[in-house]
Amino acid sequence: MLNDGNIPWQRLQGYVAPEVLVAPKTDGDPLNKGQWIRVDTRCVAYLEFNALGKPWVSHLALIAAVMAAHRCGVQTILQTLSKLNIGFIELFEAFKIKSVAEWQAEEHIIAYLKREVLGTHSEKRRGAFWVKYSSATKHGRRWWKSLPAEEQQRYAPFVLSDVNPSHIRGLIKWDEIKDQQRQKRKTATDALVPYLAELRAEAHRRYNQMARLRRAYHDALAELKKHPGELPFAFSYEEGGDPEAGVPAQERWYFQIWNRRSFVLAHRDYYSKMSVSSAQSGIESFTGAREHYFLEFVKAERLADDAPPEGLWFEELTRCRVLGALPYSGGRDEVAARQRLLRSWGYGGDDEKETLAPFKSMDEGVLVANLKEAFFLHRAQVRTNCVFVPVEEFYTAAIFGLLSIDIFTTTGMRLNELLQIRLDKNCLIRMELQPPPTAKNQILKVRYGLQLVPKGERSGIPQTYFVGKETVNLIYKTARLLEEHYGLDTAKGDKLPIVEFTYSTRKEQFSADRYLFQHSRRHLSPITITACMRFLMHGMVFTTADGRIVVLNAHLLRHVFATYAVHFAKTPIDIVAVMLKHKRIDITDYYSQPTHSIVADAVDNYLVSFATHINFRDAVIRSPQELQERIEEARGNYGTLTNVIGGDCVVHAPCIAKYSCLGCAGLVPDPDKRQQVERKKQWALEQKERAAEEGLTLEIKKMEKLIRDCEMVLREMDLIKAYGKDEQRVPIIRIKRRRIKRRQIKRRRS
């Protein structure tokens, strides 16, 4: 059993060389007063579960401590540890060496890069190992050289030997690797572009499902408080209907609420006599103070027909135990089976020995429960095969996943820009635009934008990413979730906690702030955000032309956005460059290179009007006077500042498309403007007839394209309306009463 002291680093006592644990100028330095950052518990956990007993464990531990002291990001350290650990396992075996003393980096790494060993490894994998090894040794050597001579002699055995970079030059085919990566990304883009609208609509539908499940659970808990002895507490509700359209409910979902005590007593055959006795007596982990309710999904029942029930989209993930770090846990055969399953879903690359965890959350409370609760539920599921739903954790993952997908697919934003979003007047801006004097409708036009610093902007000057009302509505929902999570009262002026910006490549650029993407007083990890998106979209399969399954990530969605904008919406490439915040057109050209089949639905967007009673309304304010002046100068020239047909424009640049808005990637459809599009379509149909009568072939083609664009926008509006209606549906729970037998639960005698 590992030493689980309060300081994570100390958990390695007895497993790592003692001098490494107290290395100067690192976490364990006895003189450390906070000037050297502690090694993150996640890095310690990686060493505990993957490197203990290995000849190089002390070397990796020192690398982790030194890189942390050098203020490297947690993800950077974890990736370095993982690449080196896996690489050493295979290289030591290939070269038949048993200790680090036998490791000759110059000889062994060069032989590896020349393909003299491990011939099945790809160029990308070899290059990745060298990059991480080189980086780790640079940090190690820099730290080692800063020590006094006596200390250098003491720590020399734990510093990995380096390699002369000139001896490596030409051994790695970087151009070949780059070309392969680009081609792989474009084929993945091709698989996603045709289904972009469906992807967004399905993300909304699943979030709505999760929101109804959460509400039903809370309603059931309220009923349970009236009958606290009724455990398990069974209830059900119906899903899949549309009362307004006369469509009856399609399924009924059944659930049970438990606590630890009632669950163990009801499944006593699966637990030891000691555990059952403790549950009966209400002691140890079954005391009232430590008891929490949890939810079991029992079954889904089809109501409408004989088809198999759809059920919860994430049931497979929980039943197969692949969420969080569970793919690592269990016996060798169990882990291997989960790894095969994950690969069958498209996860993993060329490295067949890589241990995959594509749904791993680095943030407790987002997708995964706290460690103690998660451990109990995991063991309970292994024993009984029950399916448990951590409601709050899944709901949190769903809303972060939906907001991320919404922003990535409507702005082309980068992940590091997403993480900058804050709820303050310097980030979330609100602009009120006066309509032209000749307009019949004199209602103020309201636009929203996010002031963020793009990648590569060395000046630190933020740029505006315009967003639609639906995005703002999702930001509101996320803010409400965080208010509940932290117990904030915005009426009393409570604000989100200030958290450190932790994105590894840009954390030095941004100070601590009230970032929206946070939980449990920590800035969310990029890995967590990716896991949330994958969780939300699990089971929605996209395949390339050669049958390879495509998995979601933020950068791929950015490529999809660019490809759709240029080749389907025919948005000029310089406008797309503005949307993507590219400084060079050639980069945008690469992002938007045509795929094998440019057939796409438009990026759908935005329905629900922004509520005037939003709790963070004080954070969404009018722009400063100087910005208002610039707005007036740009009015009539920038689509974002003009009332356009069919929705809102999010391209903040001079419109060289001359306001041909229907079909443009920058148009955010608004169902409230449906009549405008229908009138435009009718006009185009009439113009097409006239052109046909006069034999104007080019004009006919022009009108046909406009009709198709109108149909596309109307279809998007239908999707928006559909998931908007779905969001308004309220679950009505049915409670199944049960009679409690006194002999089943013996209360503790005083």
C-alpha positions in Angstrom: 0.0 0.0 0.0 1.4 3.4 -1.0 2.1 6.1 1.5 -0.8 8.4 0.9 0.5 11.4 2.8 -1.0 14.8 2.4 1.8 15.9 0.1 1.5 13.8 -3.1 5.2 13.7 -3.7 5.7 11.9 -0.4 3.6 9.0 -1.6 6.7 7.8 -3.5 8.7 7.2 -0.3 10.1 3.7 -0.4 9.7 3.4 -4.2 12.0 6.1 -5.5 15.6 6.8 -4.5 15.5 8.9 -1.3 17.9 11.5 -2.7 15.4 12.2 -5.6 12.6 12.9 -3.2 14.6 15.7 -1.6 16.4 16.9 -4.7 17.5 20.6 -4.4 15.5 23.3 -6.2 12.5 21.0 -6.6 9.3 20.1 -4.8 11.0 18.0 -2.2 13.8 20.4 -1.3 13.8 20.9 2.5 14.4 24.6 1.8 11.4 24.9 -0.5 9.2 27.7 0.7 6.9 27.7 -2.3 9.4 29.0 -4.8 9.5 25.5 -6.5 6.2 24.2 -7.6 4.9 21.0 -6.2 4.6 17.9 -8.5 1.0 17.6 -9.4 -0.8 14.6 -7.8 -1.7 13.4 -11.4 2.0 13.1 -12.2 2.6 11.2 -9.0 -0.4 8.9 -9.7 1.0 8.1 -13.2 4.3 7.0 -11.6 2.5 5.0 -9.0 0.4 3.1 -11.4 2.8 2.7 -14.3 6.5 3.0 -13.3 7.0 1.6 -9.8 9.4 -1.3 -9.9 10.9 -0.2 -13.2 14.7 0.5 -13.4 14.1 4.1 -14.5 11.4 5.1 -11.9 13.8 7.4 -10.0 14.9 9.0 -13.2 11.3 9.7 -14.3 10.5 11.0 -10.8 13.4 13.4 -11.0 12.2 14.5 -14.5 8.8 15.2 -13.1 10.2 17.2 -10.2 12.5 19.3 -12.3 9.9 20.0 -15.0 7.5 21.1 -12.3 10.1 23.4 -10.8 10.7 24.8 -14.3 6.9 25.5 -14.4 6.1 23.1 -17.2 2.4 22.3 -17.6 0.9 19.2 -16.0 -0.1 17.8 -19.4 3.4 18.4 -20.8 4.9 16.5 -17.8 2.4 13.7 -18.1 3.0 13.3 -21.8 6.8 13.2 -21.2 6.5 10.6 -18.5 4.2 8.5 -20.6 6.3 8.6 -23.8 9.5 7.8 -21.9 8.1 5.1 -19.8 6.5 3.2 -22.7 9.6 3.8 -24.8 12.0 2.5 -22.2 9.9 -0.6 -21.7 10.2 -1.6 -25.4 13.8 -0.3 -25.9 15.2 -2.0 -22.9 13.6 -5.3 -24.0 14.8 -4.8 -27.6 18.4 -4.1 -26.6 18.3 -6.7 -23.8 19.4 -4.3 -21.1 18.4 -4.5 -17.4 19.4 -1.2 -15.8 19.8 2.5 -16.7 23.5 2.1 -16.2 23.5 0.0 -19.4 21.5 2.6 -21.3 23.7 4.4 -23.8 21.5 7.1 -25.2 23.7 8.0 -28.1 24.0 4.4 -29.3 20.5 3.2 -28.5 18.4 6.1 -29.7 20.3 6.5 -33.0 19.8 2.7 -33.6 16.1 3.1 -32.8 15.7 6.1 -35.2 17.5 4.2 -37.9 14.9 1.4 -37.6 17.5 -1.1 -36.5 15.1 -2.2 -33.7 11.3 -2.1 -33.3 10.8 -2.0 -37.1 7.0 -1.8 -36.7 7.1 1.6 -35.1 6.0 4.5 -37.3 8.1 7.5 -38.1 5.7 9.6 -36.0 6.2 7.4 -33.0 10.0 7.4 -33.3 10.0 11.2 -33.7 7.6 11.7 -30.7 9.9 9.6 -28.4 13.0 11.6 -29.5 11.2 14.9 -29.0 10.2 14.0 -25.4 13.5 12.5 -24.5 15.4 15.5 -25.8 13.2 17.9 -23.9 13.5 15.9 -20.7 17.3 15.7 -20.9 17.5 19.5 -21.6 15.5 20.2 -18.4 17.6 17.7 -16.5 20.9 19.0 -17.6 20.0 22.6 -17.0 18.9 21.7 -13.5 22.0 19.6 -12.9 24.4 22.3 -14.0 22.9 24.7 -11.6 23.9 22.6 -8.6 27.2 22.8 -6.7 29.9 20.3 -7.7 29.2 18.1 -4.7 25.5 17.9 -5.5 26.2 17.3 -9.1 28.2 14.2 -8.2 25.4 13.0 -6.0 22.7 13.4 -8.6 24.6 12.4 -11.7 23.3 8.8 -11.6 19.7 10.0 -11.8 20.1 12.3 -14.8 19.5 10.7 -18.2 22.4 10.9 -20.7 21.8 13.2 -23.6 22.4 12.9 -27.3 24.2 15.3 -29.6 21.4 16.8 -31.8 23.7 17.0 -34.8 23.9 13.2 -34.7 20.2 12.9 -35.0 19.8 15.3 -37.9 18.3 13.7 -41.0 17.3 10.5 -39.2 13.7 11.5 -38.6 11.6 12.2 -41.8 9.7 15.2 -40.5 8.3 16.1 -43.9 6.9 12.7 -44.3 5.4 12.7 -40.9 3.9 16.2 -41.5 2.4 15.1 -44.9 0.9 11.9 -43.3 -0.7 13.9 -40.5 -2.2 16.4 -43.0 -3.6 13.7 -45.2 -5.1 11.9 -42.2 -6.7 15.1 -40.9 -8.2 16.0 -44.3 -9.8 12.5 -44.6 -11.2 12.9 -41.1 -12.5 16.4 -42.1 -14.2 14.9 -45.2 -16.0 12.4 -43.0 -17.4 15.1 -40.7 -18.3 18.0 -43.0 -21.5 16.5 -44.4 -22.9 15.9 -40.9 -21.9 19.1 -39.2 -25.5 20.3 -38.7 -26.6 16.8 -37.5 -23.7 16.7 -35.1 -24.7 20.0 -33.5 -28.4 19.1 -33.3 -27.6 15.7 -31.7 -25.3 17.4 -29.2 -28.2 19.6 -28.2 -30.7 16.7 -28.0 -28.4 14.7 -25.8 -27.8 17.6 -23.5 -31.6 18.0 -23.2 -31.8 14.3 -22.3 -29.2 14.7 -19.6 -30.9 17.9 -18.3 -34.3 16.0 -18.0 -32.6 13.1 -16.3 -31.1 15.5 -13.8 -34.4 17.2 -13.2 -36.2 13.8 -12.7 -33.5 12.7 -10.3 -33.9 15.9 -8.2 -37.6 15.5 -8.2 -37.2 11.9 -7.0 -34.8 13.0 -4.3 -37.4 15.6 -3.1 -40.0 12.8 -2.9 -37.5 10.6 -1.1 -37.0 13.2 1.6 -40.7 12.7 2.4 -40.1 8.9 2.7 -36.5 8.5 3.8 -36.8 4.8 4.6 -37.8 3.8 1.1 -34.5 2.6 -0.3 -34.1 1.6 -3.0 -36.4 4.4 -4.3 -37.7 3.4 -7.7 -39.0 5.8 -10.3 -39.4 6.1 -14.1 -40.2 8.7 -16.7 -41.0 8.7 -20.4 -38.7 9.9 -23.2 -38.9 10.5 -27.0 -42.3 12.0 -27.5 -43.5 15.3 -29.0 -47.0 16.1 -27.5 -47.4 19.2 -29.7 -46.9 17.1 -32.9 -49.1 14.3 -31.5 -46.2 11.9 -31.2 -46.5 9.7 -28.1 -43.6 8.9 -25.8 -41.3 6.3 -27.4 -39.6 4.8 -24.3 -39.9 4.6 -20.5 -36.7 4.7 -18.5 -36.5 3.0 -15.1 -34.2 4.0 -12.2 -33.4 3.3 -8.6 -31.9 5.5 -5.9 -29.6 3.9 -3.4 -27.1 4.7 -0.7 -24.2 2.5 0.2 -25.9 0.8 3.1 -29.1 -0.1 1.3 -27.1 -1.3 -1.8 -24.8 -3.6 0.2 -27.7 -5.1 2.2 -29.7 -5.7 -1.0 -26.7 -7.4 -2.7 -25.2 -9.1 0.4 -24.3 -12.2 -1.6 -21.7 -10.0 -3.4 -20.0 -8.6 -0.3 -18.0 -10.0 2.6 -19.7 -10.7 5.9 -17.7 -7.9 7.5 -19.1 -5.4 5.0 -22.6 -6.6 5.4 -22.2 -6.4 9.2 -20.9 -2.9 9.0 -23.8 -1.9 6.7 -26.3 -3.4 9.2 -24.8 -1.6 12.1 -24.3 1.7 10.2 -20.6 2.0 11.0 -17.4 2.8 9.2 -18.1 3.8 5.6 -21.9 3.3 6.2 -22.3 6.0 8.8 -24.9 8.7 8.1 -22.3 11.4 7.7 -20.6 9.4 4.9 -23.7 8.2 3.1 -24.6 9.7 -0.2 -27.3 8.8 -2.6 -26.5 7.5 -6.1 -28.5 6.5 -9.1 -28.8 3.2 -10.9 -30.2 2.9 -14.4 -32.3 -0.3 -14.4 -33.6 -0.5 -18.0 -35.2 1.2 -21.0 -38.6 -0.1 -22.2 -39.9 0.5 -25.7 -43.5 1.9 -25.8 -44.2 2.8 -29.4 -43.2 -0.4 -31.3 -41.2 -3.6 -31.1 -37.9 -2.0 -32.0 -35.1 -2.3 -29.5 -35.0 0.6 -27.0 -32.5 3.4 -27.6 -31.9 4.1 -23.9 -29.2 6.3 -22.5 -26.6 7.1 -25.1 -23.8 6.7 -22.5 -25.0 3.3 -21.1 -22.3 1.5 -23.1 -19.6 3.7 -21.6 -20.6 3.0 -18.1 -21.4 -0.7 -18.5 -18.0 -1.3 -20.3 -16.2 0.8 -17.6 -14.1 3.0 -20.0 -14.8 6.4 -18.5 -12.1 8.3 -16.6 -9.0 6.2 -15.8 -11.0 2.9 -15.7 -9.4 1.6 -18.9 -6.2 1.3 -16.8 -7.8 -0.6 -13.9 -8.3 -4.3 -13.3 -6.4 -7.4 -14.4 -4.4 -7.7 -17.5 -7.2 -9.5 -19.4 -9.7 -6.9 -18.4 -7.5 -4.0 -19.4 -6.7 -5.7 -22.8 -10.5 -6.2 -23.4 -11.2 -2.6 -22.8 -8.3 -1.5 -25.0 -9.7 -3.7 -27.8 -13.1 -2.1 -27.4 -11.7 1.4 -27.5 -9.7 0.7 -30.6 -12.9 -0.7 -32.2 -14.5 2.7 -31.6 -11.6 4.4 -33.5 -9.4 5.5 -30.7 -5.6 5.0 -30.7 -3.1 5.3 -33.5 -0.2 3.2 -34.8 1.0 2.3 -31.3 -0.8 -0.9 -30.5 0.8 -1.1 -27.0 -0.4 2.4 -26.0 -2.8 2.3 -23.1 -5.8 4.4 -24.2 -8.1 6.5 -22.0 -10.0 8.7 -24.5 -12.7 9.6 -21.9 -10.2 10.5 -19.2 -11.1 13.6 -17.1 -8.4 15.4 -15.3 -10.9 17.3 -13.2 -12.8 15.6 -10.4 -16.5 16.4 -10.6 -16.5 16.6 -14.4 -17.5 13.3 -16.0 -16.0 11.4 -13.0 -17.1 11.3 -9.4 -14.7 12.0 -6.5 -12.2 9.2 -5.9 -13.9 7.6 -2.8 -17.4 7.6 -4.4 -16.0 6.4 -7.7 -14.1 3.6 -6.1 -17.2 2.3 -4.3 -19.4 2.5 -7.5 -16.7 0.8 -9.6 -16.4 -2.1 -7.2 -20.2 -2.3 -6.9 -20.5 -2.5 -10.7 -17.8 -5.1 -11.0 -19.6 -7.2 -8.4 -23.2 -6.8 -9.5 -23.1 -5.6 -13.2 -25.4 -2.7 -12.3 -25.2 0.5 -14.3 -24.7 3.7 -12.2 -25.2 7.2 -13.4 -23.2 10.0 -11.6 -25.8 12.6 -12.4 -24.1 15.8 -11.5 -20.8 14.7 -13.0 -22.4 13.6 -16.3 -24.6 16.8 -16.5 -21.5 19.0 -16.0 -19.7 17.1 -18.7 -22.6 17.4 -21.0 -22.9 21.2 -20.7 -19.2 21.8 -21.0 -19.1 19.5 -24.0 -22.1 21.2 -25.7 -20.7 24.7 -25.2 -17.4 23.6 -26.6 -18.9 22.0 -29.7 -21.1 25.0 -30.2 -18.2 27.4 -30.1 -15.8 25.3 -32.1 -18.3 24.7 -34.9 -19.6 28.3 -35.2 -16.4 30.3 -34.8 -13.6 28.0 -35.6 -12.0 29.0 -32.3 -8.9 27.2 -30.9 -9.0 25.3 -27.7 -6.6 27.7 -26.0 -8.8 30.6 -26.9 -11.9 28.9 -25.6 -10.2 28.5 -22.2 -9.8 32.3 -22.0 -13.5 32.9 -21.8 -14.4 34.9 -18.7 -17.5 36.5 -17.3 -16.4 40.1 -17.1 -16.7 43.3 -19.1 -13.4 42.9 -20.7 -14.3 39.6 -22.3 -18.0 39.2 -22.9 -19.3 42.4 -24.5 -22.8 43.4 -25.5 -23.4 46.0 -28.3 -26.7 47.7 -29.0 -27.1 48.9 -32.6 -29.7 51.4 -33.7 -31.6 50.2 -36.8 -31.6 52.5 -39.9 -34.1 55.3 -39.7 -36.0 54.0 -42.7 -36.6 50.5 -41.1 -40.1 49.8 -39.9 -38.8 47.8 -37.0 -36.9 50.2 -34.8 -36.1 47.6 -32.1 -32.4 47.8 -31.1 -30.2 45.1 -32.6 -28.1 43.4 -29.9 -24.8 41.6 -30.7 -22.5 39.7 -28.5 -18.8 39.2 -28.8 -15.9 37.5 -26.9 -12.7 39.5 -26.5 -9.9 36.9 -26.6 -6.2 36.8 -27.5 -5.6 34.6 -30.6 -2.6 32.2 -30.7 0.5 34.0 -31.9 -0.7 37.5 -30.9 2.4 38.6 -29.1 1.1 42.1 -28.3 -1.6 40.5 -26.1 -4.3 42.7 -27.7 -7.6 40.8 -27.8 -9.7 40.4 -30.9 -13.5 40.0 -31.1 -15.1 36.6 -31.8 -18.8 37.3 -32.5 -21.2 34.8 -31.2 -25.0 34.3 -31.5 -27.8 34.2 -29.0 -27.7 30.5 -28.6 -24.0 30.5 -27.6 -24.8 33.3 -25.1 -27.6 31.2 -23.8 -25.3 28.2 -23.3 -22.8 30.5 -21.5 -25.6 31.5 -19.2 -26.5 27.8 -18.5 -22.9 27.1 -17.7 -22.7 30.0 -15.4 -25.8 28.9 -13.6 -24.3 25.4 -13.2 -21.2 26.9 -11.6 -23.3 29.1 -9.4 -25.0 26.0 -8.0 -21.7 24.1 -7.8 -20.1 26.9 -5.7 -23.2 27.9 -3.8 -23.0 31.5 -5.1 -25.7 34.1 -4.6 -25.3 36.6 -7.5 -27.9 38.8 -6.0 -25.5 39.5 -3.2 -22.6 40.1 -5.6 -21.0 36.6 -5.4 -18.7 35.9 -8.4 -17.0 32.9 -9.8 -13.7 32.0 -8.0 -10.4 33.2 -9.5 -8.4 30.3 -10.9 -5.0 29.9 -12.5 -4.8 29.7 -16.3 -3.4 26.2 -16.7 -3.2 25.7 -20.5 0.4 24.5 -20.8 1.5 26.3 -23.8 0.1 29.8 -22.9 -0.2 29.8 -19.1 2.5 32.4 -18.7 0.6 34.8 -20.9 -2.6 34.9 -18.8 -3.0 35.7 -15.2 -5.5 34.1 -12.8 -9.0 35.2 -13.5 -12.7 34.1 -13.3 -12.5 31.7 -16.2 -15.8 30.1 -17.3 -14.2 26.7 -18.0 -13.5 25.8 -14.4 -14.7 23.4 -11.7 -13.8 22.7 -8.1 -11.7 25.9 -8.2 -9.5 24.6 -11.0 -9.2 25.7 -14.6 -10.4 22.8 -16.8 -7.8 20.7 -18.6 -7.9 20.5 -22.4 -8.0 16.7 -21.9 -11.1 17.1 -19.8 -12.8 19.3 -22.5 -12.0 16.8 -25.2 -13.4 13.9 -23.0 -16.6 15.9 -22.4 -17.1 16.3 -26.2 -16.4 12.7 -26.8 -18.8 11.6 -24.0 -21.6 13.8 -25.4 -21.2 12.5 -28.9 -20.4 8.8 -28.2 -22.1 6.5 -30.6 -22.5 9.0 -33.4 -20.1 7.3 -35.9 -18.2 9.1 -38.6 -16.1 7.1 -41.0 -13.6 8.0 -43.7 -13.8 6.7 -47.3 -11.5 3.8 -46.3 -13.6 2.8 -43.3 -11.5 4.4 -40.6 -13.6 5.7 -37.7 -13.1 9.4 -36.9 -13.0 10.7 -33.3 -13.7 14.2 -32.2 -11.2 16.8 -31.0 -11.1 20.6 -31.1 -8.5 21.0 -33.8 -10.4 18.7 -36.2 -13.6 20.8 -35.7 -11.6 23.8 -36.6 -10.5 22.2 -39.9 -14.1 21.1 -40.5 -15.3 24.7 -40.0 -12.7 26.1 -42.4 -13.4 23.5 -45.1 -17.2 24.0 -44.9 -16.8 27.8 -45.0 -14.6 27.9 -48.1 -15.9 25.0 -50.2 -19.6 24.7 -49.3 -20.6 28.2 -48.2 -18.2 29.7 -50.7 -17.0 32.2 -48.2 -13.9 34.1 -49.5 -10.7 32.7 -48.1 -9.6 36.0 -46.7 -12.9 36.3 -44.7 -12.3 32.8 -43.4 -8.8 33.8 -42.4 -10.4 36.6 -40.3 -12.8 34.2 -38.7 -10.0 31.8 -37.8 -7.7 34.6 -36.7 -5.0 33.6 -39.1 -2.3 36.1 -40.0 -1.3 34.3 -43.2 -3.7 33.3 -45.9 -1.6 30.2 -46.8 -2.4 28.7 -43.4 -6.1 29.2 -44.0 -5.6 27.7 -47.5 -4.2 24.6 -45.9 -7.0 24.4 -43.3 -9.6 24.7 -46.0 -8.0 22.5 -48.7 -10.8 20.6 -50.6 -11.6 17.1 -49.4 -12.7 14.2 -51.6 -16.4 15.0 -51.2 -17.4 18.5 -50.4 -21.0 17.9 -49.6 -22.1 19.5 -46.4 -25.0 20.8 -44.4 -24.5 24.3 -42.9 -23.3 25.1 -39.5 -26.6 25.4 -37.6 -26.9 28.0 -34.8 -28.8 29.8 -32.3 -32.5 29.9 -31.3 -33.3 30.9 -27.8 -33.4 34.7 -27.2 -31.1 36.0 -24.6 -33.0 36.3 -21.4 -32.9 39.8 -19.8 -32.9 38.3 -16.3 -29.6 36.5 -16.7 -27.8 36.4 -13.4 -24.5 37.6 -14.8 -26.1 40.5 -16.7 -23.7 42.9 -15.0 -20.9 41.1 -16.7 -22.5 41.6 -20.1 -22.3 45.4 -20.6 -22.2 47.9 -23.4 -18.9 48.4 -25.1 -16.7 51.3 -24.1 -17.3 54.6 -25.9 -14.3 54.2 -28.2 -15.6 50.8 -29.3 -19.0 52.3 -30.0 -17.3 55.0 -32.2 -15.6 52.3 -34.2 -18.9 50.5 -34.5 -20.5 53.6 -36.1 -17.6 53.9 -38.5 -18.0 50.3 -39.6 -21.8 50.2 -39.8 -22.9 49.2 -43.2 -19.5 47.8 -44.0 -19.3 45.0 -41.5 -21.9 42.2 -41.5 -21.7 41.8 -37.7 -23.0 45.3 -37.3 -25.8 45.2 -39.9 -29.2 43.6 -39.8 -28.8 40.7 -42.3 -31.4 38.4 -43.8 -32.1 35.1 -42.1 -30.1 35.6 -38.9 -26.9 37.2 -37.6 -23.5 37.6 -39.1 -20.4 36.6 -37.1 -17.7 37.6 -39.6 -16.3 40.8 -38.2 -14.6 42.1 -41.4 -15.5 44.2 -44.4 -18.0 42.1 -46.4 -16.5 41.4 -49.8 -19.4 39.0 -50.4 -21.6 42.1 -50.8 -24.1 40.7 -48.3 -25.0 37.5 -50.1 -25.8 36.1 -46.7 -27.8 33.0 -47.5 -25.3 30.2 -47.8 -22.4 32.1 -46.2 -20.6 30.4 -43.4 -20.8 33.5 -41.3 -24.6 33.5 -41.1 -26.1 32.3 -37.9 -29.7 31.3 -38.7 -32.4 32.7 -36.5 -35.8 31.0 -36.7 -37.5 34.3 -35.9 -36.4 35.5 -39.3 -37.9 32.5 -41.2 -40.3 34.6 -43.2 -37.4 36.6 -44.6 -35.8 33.4 -46.0 -39.2 32.1 -47.3 -39.8 35.4 -49.1 -36.3 35.3 -50.6 -36.9 31.7 -51.8 -40.2 32.6 -53.4 -38.6 35.6 -55.1 -35.8 33.3 -56.4 -38.4 30.8 -57.8 -40.1 33.6 -59.6 -36.8 35.0 -61.0 -35.8 31.5 -62.2 -39.1 31.2 -64.2 -38.5 34.6 -65.8 -34.9 33.7 -66.6 -36.0 30.5 -68.2 -38.5 32.3 -70.4 -35.8 34.7 -71.5 -33.1 31.9 -71.9 -30.7 33.4 -69.4 -28.8 30.2 -68.5 -26.4 31.8 -66.0 -29.2 33.6 -64.2 -31.0 30.3 -63.9 -28.0 28.7 -62.2 -27.6 31.7 -60.0 -31.2 31.5 -58.8 -31.0 27.7 -58.3 -28.0 28.2 -56.0 -30.0 30.8 -54.1 -32.9 28.4 -53.7 -30.6 25.7 -52.4 -29.1 28.1 -50.0 -32.6 29.1 -48.8 -33.5 25.5 -48.3 -30.3 24.8 -46.3 -31.0 27.7 -44.0 -34.7 26.7 -43.6 -33.5 23.1 -42.7 -31.2 24.5 -40.1 -34.0 26.5 -38.6 -36.1 23.3 -38.4 -33.3 21.6 -36.5 -32.9 24.6 -34.1 -36.6 24.7 -33.5 -36.7 20.9 -32.9 -34.0 20.8 -30.2 -35.4 24.1 -28.8 -38.8 22.4 -28.3 -37.1 19.3 -26.9 -35.3 21.5 -24.4 -38.6 22.7 -23.0 -40.0 19.3 -22.2 -40.3 18.5 -18.5 -40.0 14.9 -17.3 -42.9 13.6 -15.2 -41.7 10.9 -12.8 -43.7 7.8 -11.8 -42.8 6.5 -8.4 -42.9 2.9 -7.5 -43.7 2.4 -3.8 -42.3 -0.5 -2.0 -42.9 -2.1 1.4 -39.8 -2.1 3.6 -39.2 -5.3 5.6 -37.8 -4.6 9.0 -35.5 -7.6 8.9 -34.0 -6.3 5.7 -32.4 -3.3 7.3 -31.5 -3.5 11.0 -31.0 -0.1 12.6 -28.1 0.4 14.9 -29.0 -0.1 18.5 -27.9 2.6 20.9 
